[in-house]
Amino acid sequence: MKNVTVIWSSPNTDGLTASAKNMFVSGLTEKGIEVTDIHLNAKHIEMCKACGDGWGTCRNEGTCVIQDDFAEIFETLKKTDGIVWVTAVYWQDTTECFKAFFDRLRRCDAFSNRTLADKKCVLIACAGGSGRGTVECMAQMERGMNHLGMRTFDRIPVVRYNKDYMLPALQSAGKSFADCVENGFK
């Protein structure tokens, strides 16, 4: 059975971001995909300390010296068949804990390990306010995926104005990504 890891970040476990994540997951599970759900806000993730000359052990060894939940999550990502990145949008960007996690992930995997290169992923950005920062947030996420060499299958913006039709569409998107994980890109 294939596994997809869903990494999501929002302080609200019952808001728009959680609803979007849940709809996508329902599509995955309906197609028989095993899902690992990681809520970054519930984890202890510190910011990068730019150790030593700015690169500590991350660049050459692909590990981080900070003792928190990062290493366990990184190991999960190495073993998964696909990754769904879901974030609330703050100031045209991902959440602060998403940024803290992702900054360290790039440092540990973009140079030496490259364990996430060619993994399939989906990007979902959810804005409860005006929605104007959603596109910029997704562009930031896309740049990060490019650093890691990941293969982005889809980019899905969800805003409070389109949630009535986007939330059901996310279930279909989850099914479509399940097919991609099972059979590859067409």
Backbone as ProteinMPNN parsed JSONL, in Angstrom:
{"seq_chain_A": "MKNVTVIWSSPNTDGLTASAKNMFVSGLTEKGIEVTDIHLNAKHIEMCKACGDGWGTCRNEGTCVIQDDFAEIFETLKKTDGIVWVTAVYWQDTTECFKAFFDRLRRCDAFSNRTLADKKCVLIACAGGSGRGTVECMAQMERGMNHLGMRTFDRIPVVRYNKDYMLPALQSAGKSFADCVENGFK", "coords_chain_A": {"N_chain_A": [[0.84, -1.18, 0.0], [0.536, 2.207, -0.822], [1.886, 5.207, 0.662], [1.063, 8.461, 1.745], [2.251, 11.457, 3.019], [0.869, 14.015, 4.85], [1.565, 17.219, 5.497], [0.767, 19.818, 7.5], [-0.089, 23.2, 8.436], [-1.522, 25.284, 10.682], [-2.889, 27.314, 13.203], [-5.466, 26.776, 13.874], [-7.453, 24.063, 14.393], [-9.868, 23.497, 13.365], [-10.476, 25.144, 11.273], [-10.397, 26.798, 8.024], [-8.035, 25.834, 6.75], [-7.649, 23.33, 7.987], [-10.038, 22.11, 7.198], [-9.674, 22.023, 4.409], [-7.442, 20.348, 4.264], [-8.552, 18.005, 5.375], [-10.519, 17.335, 3.46], [-8.938, 16.772, 1.21], [-7.482, 14.595, 2.193], [-9.577, 12.778, 2.542], [-10.135, 12.095, -0.084], [-7.745, 10.801, -0.784], [-7.745, 8.564, 0.988], [-10.049, 7.308, 0.202], [-9.25, 6.19, -2.151], [-7.602, 4.232, -1.267], [-5.107, 4.907, -0.214], [-2.656, 5.038, 2.294], [-2.441, 7.34, 4.922], [-0.283, 9.603, 6.505], [-0.533, 11.925, 8.936], [0.672, 15.037, 9.746], [0.692, 17.577, 11.924], [2.123, 20.522, 12.036], [1.929, 22.617, 13.888], [1.46, 21.345, 16.245], [3.805, 20.215, 16.891], [7.211, 20.349, 18.119], [9.206, 22.542, 16.781], [12.083, 24.17, 16.113], [13.601, 27.265, 15.0], [16.051, 27.521, 12.367], [19.451, 27.753, 13.289], [21.639, 28.555, 11.927], [24.237, 27.351, 12.223], [27.756, 27.212, 13.116], [29.66, 28.191, 10.423], [27.444, 29.071, 9.228], [26.389, 26.889, 8.136], [26.517, 24.489, 9.644], [25.954, 20.997, 10.357], [24.146, 20.404, 8.451], [24.499, 20.906, 5.64], [26.648, 19.222, 4.722], [26.279, 16.713, 5.971], [23.581, 16.313, 6.023], [21.99, 16.439, 8.251], [20.493, 17.829, 11.226], [21.548, 19.672, 14.05], [19.875, 20.509, 16.054], [17.807, 19.493, 18.661], [14.797, 18.462, 18.382], [11.478, 17.959, 17.073], [12.022, 17.805, 14.389], [13.865, 15.927, 13.094], [12.551, 13.434, 13.268], [10.255, 13.903, 11.71], [11.466, 14.452, 9.259], [12.597, 11.94, 8.678], [10.226, 10.5, 8.279], [9.315, 11.755, 5.94], [11.272, 10.954, 4.121], [10.635, 8.306, 3.697], [8.075, 8.218, 2.647], [5.645, 7.975, -0.05], [4.534, 10.149, -1.316], [3.92, 13.664, -0.845], [1.853, 16.005, 0.742], [1.567, 19.359, 1.045], [0.221, 21.676, 3.165], [-0.882, 24.827, 4.062], [-1.85, 27.607, 6.094], [-2.288, 30.975, 5.003], [-0.217, 33.639, 5.692], [0.59, 36.971, 5.609], [1.201, 36.878, 2.835], [2.598, 34.51, 2.685], [3.762, 31.302, 3.926], [2.84, 29.771, 7.111], [4.501, 30.666, 10.194], [5.591, 28.459, 11.629], [5.626, 26.554, 9.608], [7.477, 27.735, 7.881], [9.766, 27.653, 9.541], [10.163, 24.882, 9.796], [10.454, 24.154, 7.061], [12.646, 25.679, 6.188], [14.769, 24.445, 7.526], [14.516, 21.886, 6.469], [15.152, 22.264, 3.748], [17.88, 22.972, 4.003], [18.93, 20.588, 4.995], [18.383, 18.692, 3.03], [18.635, 19.619, 0.382], [21.264, 19.721, -0.531], [23.158, 17.557, 0.245], [21.789, 15.053, 0.85], [19.428, 14.738, -0.877], [17.132, 13.189, -0.774], [14.479, 13.716, -1.115], [14.179, 14.493, -3.666], [12.504, 14.295, -6.73], [10.247, 13.238, -5.526], [6.719, 13.1, -5.46], [4.446, 15.803, -5.029], [1.87, 17.894, -3.597], [0.65, 21.191, -3.397], [-1.077, 23.216, -1.161], [-2.61, 26.167, -0.363], [-4.206, 28.164, 2.003], [-6.324, 30.83, 2.548], [-7.895, 32.837, 4.813], [-8.526, 35.471, 5.03], [-8.444, 38.284, 2.986], [-7.529, 36.899, 0.799], [-5.715, 37.75, -1.025], [-2.973, 37.21, -0.763], [-2.535, 34.606, -1.467], [-1.578, 33.597, -3.962], [1.077, 34.527, -4.001], [2.054, 33.189, -1.766], [1.872, 30.543, -2.652], [3.732, 30.656, -4.702], [6.077, 30.991, -3.226], [6.125, 28.516, -1.902], [6.407, 26.83, -4.125], [8.978, 27.574, -5.057], [10.499, 26.552, -2.955], [10.005, 23.793, -3.261], [11.245, 23.387, -5.687], [13.937, 23.811, -4.946], [14.36, 21.49, -3.516], [14.024, 19.629, -5.47], [11.631, 18.378, -5.871], [8.622, 17.011, -7.378], [6.015, 18.794, -8.345], [2.693, 18.094, -8.375], [0.21, 19.379, -8.271], [-1.167, 22.636, -7.596], [-3.02, 24.256, -5.292], [-5.131, 26.8, -4.587], [-7.013, 27.993, -1.871], [-9.533, 30.022, -0.765], [-11.534, 32.029, 1.425], [-13.653, 32.893, -0.097], [-13.961, 31.082, -2.186], [-14.362, 28.655, -1.056], [-16.714, 27.097, -0.933], [-16.95, 25.713, -3.348], [-14.358, 24.813, -3.707], [-13.621, 23.143, -1.548], [-15.121, 20.66, -1.892], [-13.91, 20.052, -4.339], [-11.331, 19.525, -3.567], [-11.444, 16.966, -2.516], [-11.758, 15.451, -4.838], [-9.332, 16.149, -5.989], [-7.591, 14.905, -4.215], [-8.119, 12.219, -4.823], [-7.187, 12.159, -7.436], [-4.471, 12.721, -7.021], [-3.824, 10.436, -5.601], [-3.974, 8.521, -7.639], [-1.814, 9.411, -9.152], [0.299, 8.928, -7.375], [0.187, 6.171, -7.239], [0.562, 5.447, -9.972], [2.342, 7.195, -11.204], [3.351, 10.243, -12.956], [1.512, 11.223, -15.815]], "CA_chain_A": [[0.0, 0.0, 0.0], [1.275, 3.461, -0.905], [1.697, 6.127, 1.777], [1.235, 9.888, 1.497], [2.356, 12.244, 4.234], [0.245, 15.333, 4.767], [2.148, 18.143, 6.459], [-0.071, 21.005, 7.455], [0.194, 24.178, 9.464], [-2.493, 26.317, 11.03], [-3.191, 27.22, 14.629], [-6.872, 26.381, 14.017], [-7.66, 22.676, 13.986], [-11.196, 23.362, 12.768], [-10.663, 26.261, 10.349], [-10.351, 26.577, 6.586], [-6.885, 24.996, 6.401], [-7.95, 21.962, 8.438], [-11.101, 21.589, 6.328], [-9.062, 21.713, 3.113], [-6.616, 19.15, 4.477], [-9.44, 16.856, 5.587], [-11.158, 16.956, 2.193], [-7.917, 16.141, 0.373], [-7.204, 13.291, 2.804], [-10.698, 11.871, 2.27], [-9.932, 11.603, -1.441], [-6.638, 9.838, -0.753], [-8.13, 7.325, 1.667], [-11.066, 6.652, -0.623], [-8.527, 5.443, -3.186], [-6.78, 3.205, -0.635], [-3.797, 5.402, 0.187], [-2.425, 5.207, 3.725], [-2.074, 8.733, 5.146], [0.38, 10.033, 7.728], [-0.951, 13.313, 9.162], [1.592, 15.755, 10.632], [0.279, 18.957, 12.193], [3.341, 21.192, 12.501], [1.666, 23.446, 15.063], [1.445, 20.474, 17.424], [5.166, 19.702, 17.035], [8.232, 21.284, 18.593], [10.134, 22.814, 15.678], [12.811, 25.421, 16.314], [14.155, 27.914, 13.804], [17.447, 27.253, 12.043], [20.387, 28.604, 14.027], [22.77, 28.85, 11.035], [25.389, 26.924, 13.028], [29.124, 27.312, 12.595], [29.856, 29.221, 9.408], [26.15, 29.251, 8.596], [25.947, 25.63, 7.556], [26.515, 23.354, 10.559], [26.031, 19.648, 9.776], [23.074, 20.214, 7.465], [24.944, 20.897, 4.25], [27.502, 18.086, 4.375], [25.808, 15.444, 6.519], [22.139, 16.207, 5.857], [21.349, 16.327, 9.562], [20.427, 19.072, 11.98], [21.984, 19.466, 15.43], [18.816, 20.901, 16.986], [17.066, 18.341, 19.185], [13.352, 18.713, 18.45], [10.725, 16.98, 16.278], [12.393, 17.88, 12.982], [14.502, 14.715, 12.572], [11.529, 12.393, 13.128], [9.43, 14.248, 10.556], [12.319, 14.293, 8.084], [12.662, 10.499, 8.412], [8.929, 10.129, 7.708], [9.272, 12.24, 4.556], [12.172, 10.142, 3.302], [10.029, 6.99, 3.444], [6.739, 8.324, 2.072], [5.559, 7.949, -1.512], [4.11, 11.464, -1.781], [3.767, 14.644, 0.235], [0.9, 17.092, 0.547], [1.929, 20.509, 1.873], [-0.97, 22.502, 3.357], [-0.594, 25.904, 5.004], [-2.597, 28.853, 6.122], [-1.52, 32.061, 4.396], [0.022, 34.81, 6.532], [1.46, 37.969, 4.988], [1.579, 36.382, 1.512], [3.591, 33.461, 2.888], [3.345, 30.184, 4.764], [2.863, 30.081, 8.539], [5.84, 30.739, 10.776], [6.14, 27.132, 11.947], [5.9, 25.929, 8.316], [8.752, 28.293, 7.422], [10.847, 27.135, 10.387], [10.402, 23.494, 9.39], [10.89, 24.047, 5.674], [14.004, 26.217, 6.073], [15.695, 23.397, 7.963], [14.416, 20.781, 5.517], [15.955, 22.617, 2.567], [19.297, 22.908, 4.345], [19.34, 19.195, 5.217], [18.151, 17.782, 1.909], [18.883, 20.178, -0.948], [22.66, 19.607, -0.957], [23.829, 16.262, 0.359], [20.919, 13.874, 0.814], [18.555, 14.722, -2.063], [16.203, 12.071, -0.605], [13.132, 14.135, -1.507], [14.186, 14.799, -5.104], [11.583, 13.528, -7.57], [9.011, 12.828, -4.84], [5.534, 13.822, -5.915], [3.834, 16.599, -3.974], [0.783, 18.824, -3.887], [0.717, 22.399, -2.581], [-2.382, 23.804, -0.88], [-2.512, 27.376, 0.452], [-5.555, 28.53, 2.431], [-6.383, 32.188, 3.084], [-9.195, 33.178, 5.373], [-8.753, 36.913, 4.941], [-8.787, 38.798, 1.653], [-7.116, 35.934, -0.218], [-4.774, 38.352, -1.977], [-1.62, 36.687, -0.629], [-2.494, 33.173, -1.753], [-0.719, 33.314, -5.119], [2.458, 34.75, -3.579], [2.382, 32.088, -0.87], [2.098, 29.348, -3.466], [4.999, 30.853, -5.419], [7.13, 30.692, -2.238], [6.147, 27.058, -1.726], [6.943, 26.252, -5.364], [10.437, 27.772, -5.048], [11.056, 25.58, -2.017], [9.954, 22.456, -3.859], [12.298, 23.366, -6.717], [15.222, 23.627, -4.255], [14.456, 20.083, -3.121], [13.9, 18.781, -6.655], [10.37, 17.64, -5.818], [7.762, 17.14, -8.554], [4.717, 19.308, -7.922], [1.578, 17.567, -9.155], [-0.843, 20.388, -8.351], [-1.103, 23.807, -6.719], [-4.437, 24.511, -5.073], [-5.436, 27.928, -3.696], [-8.34, 27.979, -1.26], [-9.802, 31.255, -0.027], [-12.873, 31.962, 2.018], [-14.649, 33.186, -1.129], [-14.152, 29.954, -3.104], [-14.368, 27.409, -0.285], [-17.902, 26.276, -1.179], [-16.694, 24.791, -4.449], [-13.009, 24.259, -3.631], [-13.515, 22.041, -0.588], [-15.458, 19.4, -2.573], [-12.919, 19.794, -5.393], [-10.138, 18.97, -2.936], [-11.622, 15.525, -2.414], [-11.419, 14.945, -6.173], [-7.89, 16.337, -6.161], [-6.955, 13.841, -3.449], [-8.242, 10.989, -5.616], [-6.3, 12.301, -8.584], [-3.096, 12.566, -6.544], [-3.665, 9.01, -5.27], [-3.651, 7.865, -8.906], [-0.453, 9.823, -9.502], [1.223, 8.214, -6.478], [0.153, 4.762, -7.657], [0.945, 5.185, -11.36], [3.278, 8.18, -11.709], [2.835, 11.297, -13.807], [1.184, 10.749, -17.165]], "C_chain_A": [[0.889, 1.249, 0.0], [0.918, 4.362, 0.276], [1.931, 7.553, 1.307], [1.287, 10.586, 2.853], [1.763, 13.617, 3.978], [0.839, 16.181, 5.888], [1.348, 19.427, 6.372], [0.223, 21.902, 8.633], [-0.895, 25.234, 9.53], [-2.727, 26.195, 12.523], [-4.617, 26.739, 14.893], [-7.069, 24.963, 13.507], [-9.043, 22.448, 13.389], [-11.511, 24.502, 11.801], [-10.584, 25.829, 8.887], [-9.213, 25.635, 6.18], [-7.13, 23.547, 6.792], [-9.029, 21.339, 7.567], [-10.547, 21.197, 4.965], [-8.229, 20.44, 3.213], [-7.498, 17.919, 4.594], [-10.112, 16.399, 4.3], [-10.16, 16.256, 1.269], [-7.623, 14.727, 0.881], [-8.335, 12.305, 2.518], [-10.607, 11.299, 0.855], [-8.814, 10.569, -1.511], [-7.083, 8.5, -0.167], [-9.204, 6.564, 0.892], [-10.427, 5.796, -1.712], [-7.546, 4.425, -2.59], [-5.376, 3.622, -0.249], [-3.743, 5.504, 1.713], [-1.896, 6.624, 3.941], [-1.401, 8.901, 6.504], [0.115, 11.521, 7.862], [-0.003, 13.963, 10.169], [1.15, 17.208, 10.738], [1.468, 19.685, 12.82], [3.117, 22.048, 13.75], [1.663, 22.64, 16.351], [2.828, 19.886, 17.705], [6.08, 20.79, 17.595], [9.274, 21.42, 17.486], [10.783, 24.17, 15.925], [13.286, 25.988, 14.979], [15.612, 27.485, 13.603], [18.337, 28.244, 12.784], [21.602, 28.995, 13.179], [24.092, 28.578, 11.753], [26.723, 27.164, 12.321], [29.274, 28.476, 11.645], [28.566, 29.505, 8.653], [25.581, 27.958, 8.06], [26.091, 24.43, 8.466], [26.682, 22.007, 9.87], [25.034, 19.455, 8.637], [23.598, 20.069, 6.043], [25.724, 19.637, 3.878], [26.974, 16.738, 4.841], [24.302, 15.243, 6.339], [21.395, 15.993, 7.161], [21.357, 17.682, 10.243], [20.786, 18.773, 13.435], [20.906, 19.816, 16.461], [18.009, 19.666, 17.377], [15.603, 18.721, 19.388], [12.661, 17.686, 17.55], [11.112, 16.947, 14.799], [12.904, 16.546, 12.422], [13.486, 13.598, 12.35], [10.64, 12.649, 11.906], [10.214, 14.053, 9.262], [12.427, 12.808, 7.701], [11.36, 9.999, 7.784], [8.854, 10.54, 6.247], [10.154, 11.417, 3.628], [11.505, 8.845, 2.855], [8.69, 7.054, 2.714], [6.776, 8.327, 0.545], [5.155, 9.292, -2.111], [3.889, 12.379, -0.588], [2.741, 15.693, -0.18], [1.271, 18.179, 1.547], [0.716, 21.427, 1.958], [-0.634, 23.568, 4.397], [-1.649, 26.995, 4.947], [-1.69, 29.927, 5.519], [-1.444, 33.23, 5.367], [0.984, 35.737, 5.805], [2.026, 37.475, 3.666], [2.593, 35.247, 1.579], [2.987, 32.334, 3.726], [3.359, 30.618, 6.233], [4.303, 30.076, 9.047], [6.411, 29.368, 11.093], [6.401, 26.332, 10.662], [7.256, 26.413, 7.809], [9.919, 27.732, 8.214], [11.195, 25.7, 9.989], [11.029, 23.437, 8.003], [12.297, 24.609, 5.468], [15.033, 25.159, 6.46], [15.679, 22.208, 6.999], [15.26, 21.059, 4.273], [17.441, 22.489, 2.856], [19.78, 21.468, 4.469], [19.21, 18.313, 3.977], [18.562, 18.326, 0.543], [20.316, 19.957, -1.436], [23.204, 18.186, -0.913], [22.892, 15.074, 0.181], [20.163, 13.714, -0.496], [17.554, 13.555, -1.991], [14.788, 12.431, -1.041], [13.046, 14.477, -2.996], [13.315, 13.792, -5.844], [10.382, 12.955, -6.826], [7.879, 13.701, -5.347], [4.939, 14.599, -4.751], [2.683, 17.444, -4.519], [0.926, 19.987, -2.92], [-0.686, 22.964, -2.405], [-2.165, 24.987, 0.058], [-3.92, 27.883, 0.732], [-5.555, 29.896, 3.103], [-7.787, 32.508, 3.557], [-9.514, 34.659, 5.281], [-9.154, 37.322, 3.539], [-8.472, 37.791, 0.552], [-6.07, 36.462, -1.168], [-3.372, 37.763, -1.89], [-1.455, 35.237, -1.031], [-1.537, 32.834, -2.894], [0.754, 33.483, -4.74], [2.935, 33.635, -2.654], [2.7, 30.828, -1.672], [3.398, 29.462, -4.261], [6.179, 30.56, -4.49], [7.26, 29.185, -2.051], [6.772, 26.377, -2.941], [8.463, 26.411, -5.432], [11.106, 26.772, -4.123], [11.073, 24.172, -2.579], [11.022, 22.319, -4.943], [13.677, 23.178, -6.094], [15.438, 22.161, -3.904], [14.37, 19.12, -4.308], [12.617, 17.959, -6.658], [9.551, 17.921, -7.071], [6.372, 17.548, -8.102], [3.642, 18.847, -8.892], [0.486, 18.615, -9.33], [-0.59, 21.484, -7.326], [-2.533, 24.279, -6.544], [-4.636, 25.664, -4.094], [-6.869, 27.817, -3.166], [-8.482, 29.273, -0.468], [-11.234, 31.205, 0.49], [-13.969, 32.212, 0.987], [-14.898, 32.01, -2.072], [-14.302, 28.624, -2.368], [-15.575, 26.519, -0.574], [-17.716, 25.321, -2.347], [-15.301, 24.174, -4.387], [-12.904, 23.09, -2.651], [-13.962, 20.717, -1.208], [-14.443, 19.043, -3.676], [-11.647, 19.184, -4.814], [-10.252, 17.459, -2.747], [-11.287, 14.862, -3.753], [-9.925, 15.062, -6.44], [-7.112, 15.264, -5.401], [-6.994, 12.514, -4.185], [-7.281, 11.019, -6.797], [-4.836, 12.134, -8.169], [-2.828, 11.112, -6.161], [-3.303, 8.218, -6.524], [-2.238, 8.176, -9.339], [0.579, 9.058, -8.662], [1.311, 6.742, -6.88], [0.807, 4.533, -9.021], [1.979, 6.142, -11.943], [2.59, 9.259, -12.531], [2.539, 10.731, -15.189], [1.8, 11.651, -18.186]], "O_chain_A": [[1.871, 1.323, 0.738], [-0.185, 4.298, 0.818], [2.875, 7.827, 0.566], [0.458, 10.329, 3.726], [2.114, 14.291, 3.01], [0.643, 15.9, 7.071], [1.259, 20.048, 5.313], [0.706, 21.462, 9.676], [-1.149, 25.967, 8.574], [-2.761, 25.086, 13.055], [-4.94, 26.34, 16.012], [-6.875, 24.692, 12.322], [-9.36, 21.341, 12.955], [-12.679, 24.791, 11.538], [-10.692, 24.646, 8.567], [-9.41, 24.74, 5.358], [-6.848, 22.636, 6.012], [-8.944, 20.158, 7.231], [-10.911, 20.153, 4.424], [-8.306, 19.565, 2.351], [-7.215, 16.895, 3.972], [-10.259, 15.198, 4.074], [-10.497, 15.264, 0.623], [-7.527, 13.783, 0.096], [-8.081, 11.125, 2.277], [-10.966, 10.144, 0.628], [-8.932, 9.572, -2.224], [-6.833, 7.442, -0.744], [-9.257, 5.334, 0.925], [-11.002, 4.795, -2.142], [-6.753, 3.826, -3.316], [-4.533, 2.766, 0.019], [-4.679, 6.0, 2.341], [-0.999, 7.063, 3.223], [-1.889, 8.405, 7.52], [0.499, 12.299, 6.989], [0.115, 13.503, 11.304], [1.222, 17.967, 9.772], [1.777, 19.486, 13.995], [4.019, 22.186, 14.577], [1.844, 23.198, 17.433], [2.994, 19.133, 18.664], [5.765, 21.98, 17.552], [10.108, 20.538, 17.281], [10.104, 25.197, 15.942], [13.361, 25.283, 13.973], [16.306, 27.132, 14.556], [18.012, 29.426, 12.89], [22.495, 29.69, 13.663], [24.946, 29.457, 11.872], [26.791, 27.298, 11.099], [29.04, 29.625, 12.02], [28.583, 30.102, 7.577], [24.445, 27.914, 7.588], [25.763, 23.34, 7.997], [27.451, 21.88, 8.917], [25.081, 18.444, 7.936], [23.162, 19.174, 5.318], [25.481, 19.049, 2.824], [27.195, 15.725, 4.178], [23.804, 14.127, 6.487], [20.298, 15.433, 7.176], [22.13, 18.57, 9.881], [20.38, 17.749, 13.984], [21.029, 19.445, 17.628], [17.584, 18.893, 16.518], [15.224, 19.237, 20.439], [13.234, 16.627, 17.296], [10.579, 16.138, 14.04], [12.424, 16.089, 11.385], [13.556, 12.891, 11.345], [10.314, 11.724, 11.162], [9.676, 13.543, 8.28], [12.353, 12.468, 6.52], [11.384, 9.176, 6.868], [8.386, 9.772, 5.406], [9.808, 11.211, 2.465], [11.776, 8.345, 1.763], [8.219, 6.034, 2.21], [7.798, 8.639, -0.067], [5.407, 9.545, -3.289], [3.694, 11.919, 0.536], [2.762, 16.197, -1.302], [1.287, 17.941, 2.754], [0.232, 21.907, 0.932], [-0.156, 23.25, 5.486], [-2.251, 27.263, 3.908], [-0.467, 29.793, 5.53], [-2.468, 33.75, 5.811], [2.079, 35.322, 5.427], [3.217, 37.641, 3.407], [3.36, 35.042, 0.639], [1.843, 32.418, 4.172], [3.836, 31.705, 6.558], [5.202, 29.543, 8.398], [7.595, 29.126, 10.855], [7.316, 25.508, 10.636], [8.084, 25.617, 7.365], [10.948, 27.375, 7.64], [12.368, 25.348, 9.86], [12.026, 22.745, 7.798], [13.062, 24.077, 4.663], [16.052, 25.004, 5.787], [16.718, 21.597, 6.747], [15.993, 20.188, 3.805], [18.185, 21.952, 2.036], [20.91, 21.157, 4.092], [19.875, 17.281, 3.891], [18.815, 17.541, -0.372], [20.561, 20.002, -2.642], [23.663, 17.668, -1.93], [23.204, 14.166, -0.59], [20.25, 12.673, -1.148], [17.175, 12.998, -3.022], [13.981, 11.541, -1.309], [11.958, 14.722, -3.519], [13.392, 12.587, -5.603], [9.57, 12.253, -7.43], [8.061, 14.886, -5.626], [4.925, 14.117, -3.619], [2.554, 17.668, -5.722], [1.281, 19.794, -1.757], [-1.404, 23.168, -3.384], [-1.604, 24.831, 1.143], [-4.732, 28.017, -0.183], [-4.871, 30.101, 4.106], [-8.745, 32.454, 2.787], [-10.669, 35.052, 5.44], [-10.096, 36.771, 2.969], [-9.085, 37.828, -0.515], [-5.58, 35.727, -2.026], [-2.639, 37.815, -2.878], [-0.355, 34.69, -0.948], [-0.767, 31.879, -2.792], [1.587, 32.661, -5.122], [4.079, 33.189, -2.746], [3.681, 30.137, -1.397], [4.087, 28.463, -4.466], [7.165, 29.954, -4.909], [8.366, 28.645, -2.043], [7.572, 25.453, -2.797], [9.162, 25.477, -5.825], [12.15, 26.209, -4.453], [12.045, 23.438, -2.398], [11.629, 21.259, -5.094], [14.507, 22.46, -6.651], [16.556, 21.651, -3.983], [14.62, 17.924, -4.156], [12.523, 16.956, -7.366], [9.752, 18.933, -7.743], [5.634, 16.739, -7.539], [3.677, 19.17, -10.079], [-0.099, 18.732, -10.406], [0.103, 21.284, -6.328], [-3.192, 24.657, -7.512], [-4.344, 25.527, -2.906], [-7.809, 27.578, -3.924], [-7.656, 29.582, 0.391], [-12.042, 30.405, 0.019], [-15.105, 31.781, 1.184], [-15.954, 31.949, -2.7], [-14.363, 27.572, -3.005], [-15.468, 25.297, -0.468], [-18.273, 24.223, -2.336], [-15.083, 23.107, -4.961], [-12.166, 22.14, -2.909], [-13.249, 19.723, -1.069], [-14.16, 17.868, -3.907], [-10.962, 18.415, -5.488], [-9.247, 16.752, -2.813], [-10.613, 13.832, -3.79], [-9.325, 14.175, -7.046], [-6.093, 14.772, -5.885], [-6.017, 11.766, -4.174], [-6.639, 10.017, -7.112], [-4.055, 11.491, -8.87], [-1.725, 10.61, -6.373], [-2.432, 7.348, -6.484], [-1.534, 7.3, -9.841], [1.599, 8.601, -9.178], [2.389, 6.147, -6.86], [1.52, 3.548, -9.211], [2.45, 5.93, -13.06], [1.385, 9.192, -12.772], [3.253, 9.85, -15.669], [1.642, 11.425, -19.386]]}, "name": "protein", "num_of_chains": 1, "seq": "MKNVTVIWSSPNTDGLTASAKNMFVSGLTEKGIEVTDIHLNAKHIEMCKACGDGWGTCRNEGTCVIQDDFAEIFETLKKTDGIVWVTAVYWQDTTECFKAFFDRLRRCDAFSNRTLADKKCVLIACAGGSGRGTVECMAQMERGMNHLGMRTFDRIPVVRYNKDYMLPALQSAGKSFADCVENGFK"}
